[in-house]
Amino acid sequence: MWTEGQRLRAEGRMEGRRENQAEVVIRLLTLRGLRVDKQSRQRILECRSMATLNLWFERAMRAKSLSDVLEA
């Protein structure tokens, strides 16, 4: 059983990982020459799902357009 402090630290670490992954997705898209508009940037940064961010990262590796990454 975790103490409240341990739980808060774990949540903080997860939030940091999520924020980092969102920034990595945006950076990868930019480095690949894909324009990330303000609305899409906000969507990526506000995403709370690591699974979704990881999927977007994988898609960004080979995407030809932003819609290749963010659309199902």
C-alpha positions in Angstrom: 0.0 0.0 0.0 1.4 3.4 -1.0 1.4 6.4 1.3 -0.2 9.6 0.0 3.3 11.1 -0.6 4.4 8.1 -2.7 1.2 8.1 -4.7 1.6 11.8 -5.5 5.2 11.4 -6.5 4.3 8.5 -8.8 1.5 10.6 -10.4 4.0 13.4 -10.8 6.5 11.1 -12.5 3.8 9.8 -14.9 2.7 13.3 -15.7 6.3 14.2 -16.5 6.6 11.2 -18.8 3.4 12.1 -20.5 4.4 15.7 -21.1 7.8 14.6 -22.4 6.3 12.1 -24.8 3.9 14.8 -26.1 6.9 17.1 -26.7 8.8 14.3 -28.4 5.9 13.7 -30.8 5.7 17.4 -31.7 9.5 17.6 -32.1 9.6 14.5 -34.4 6.8 15.9 -36.6 8.7 19.2 -36.9 12.0 17.6 -37.6 10.3 15.5 -40.3 9.1 18.8 -41.9 5.5 18.4 -41.0 3.8 21.6 -39.9 2.0 21.3 -36.5 -0.7 23.9 -36.4 -1.8 25.5 -33.1 -4.9 23.3 -32.7 -3.0 20.1 -33.3 -0.2 21.1 -31.0 -2.7 21.8 -28.2 -4.4 18.4 -28.8 -1.1 16.6 -28.5 0.0 18.5 -25.4 -3.4 17.9 -23.7 -3.5 14.2 -24.4 -3.6 12.2 -21.2 -3.2 8.8 -22.6 0.4 7.4 -22.9 -1.0 4.7 -25.2 -2.3 7.3 -27.6 1.0 9.4 -27.4 3.0 6.2 -28.1 0.8 5.4 -31.1 1.2 9.0 -32.4 5.0 8.7 -32.0 5.0 5.5 -34.0 2.9 7.0 -36.7 5.0 10.2 -36.8 8.1 8.0 -37.6 6.6 7.3 -41.1 3.8 9.9 -41.6 3.6 12.0 -44.8 1.1 14.4 -43.2 -0.2 15.4 -39.8 -3.5 13.7 -40.5 -1.5 10.4 -40.9 -0.6 10.8 -37.2 -3.7 12.2 -35.5 -6.5 10.5 -37.5 -7.6 7.0 -36.9 
